[in-house]
C-alpha cells in the first residue's frame, strides 16, 4: 500500500469516529428529551410516551 492509500485510510477512520460521535450525541439528546417528557407529562396533562 502506498503512502497515499495509508493517508486515505487514516482520514476515513478519523471521519468514521467523527460520525459515530455525532450519532452518539444525537442519541443522548433524544434520551434527554424523552426523560424530560417523562417527568413533565403528568404535570402538563400530556400522555406519557410509554
C-alpha atoms as one frame of an Amber mdcrd trajectory, in Angstrom:
protein
   0.000   0.000   0.000   1.356   3.398  -0.908   1.557   6.365   1.417  -1.483
   7.862  -0.347  -3.507   4.749   0.472  -2.398   4.861   4.096  -3.296   8.552
   4.291  -6.752   7.909   2.807  -7.279   5.042   5.267  -6.356   7.251   8.226
  -8.701  10.018   7.035 -11.558   7.517   6.587 -11.046   6.114  10.089 -10.976
   9.644  11.524 -14.206  10.541   9.695 -15.859   7.325  10.925 -15.054   8.287
  14.524 -16.497  11.768  13.910 -19.737  10.301  12.509 -20.079   7.897  15.450
 -19.555  10.804  17.847 -22.294  12.858  16.193 -24.706   9.907  16.222 -23.933
   9.308  19.909 -24.671  12.961  20.712 -27.972  12.782  18.828 -28.885   9.619
  20.745 -28.051  11.267  24.074 -30.129  14.365  23.242 -33.027  12.079  22.309
 -32.719  10.339  25.678 -32.695  13.720  27.444 -35.832  14.828  25.596 -37.644
  11.563  26.379 -36.625  11.890  30.035 -37.901  15.454  30.211 -41.164  14.398
  28.563 -41.472  11.511  31.041 -41.067  13.880  34.002 -43.096  16.833  32.682
 -46.000  14.963  31.050 -48.031  14.337  34.241 -47.737  17.988  35.294 -48.813
  19.268  31.869 -51.676  16.810  31.429 -49.999  15.072  28.491 -49.857  11.314
  27.927 -46.667   9.519  28.896 -44.608   8.233  25.976 -44.664   4.578  27.141
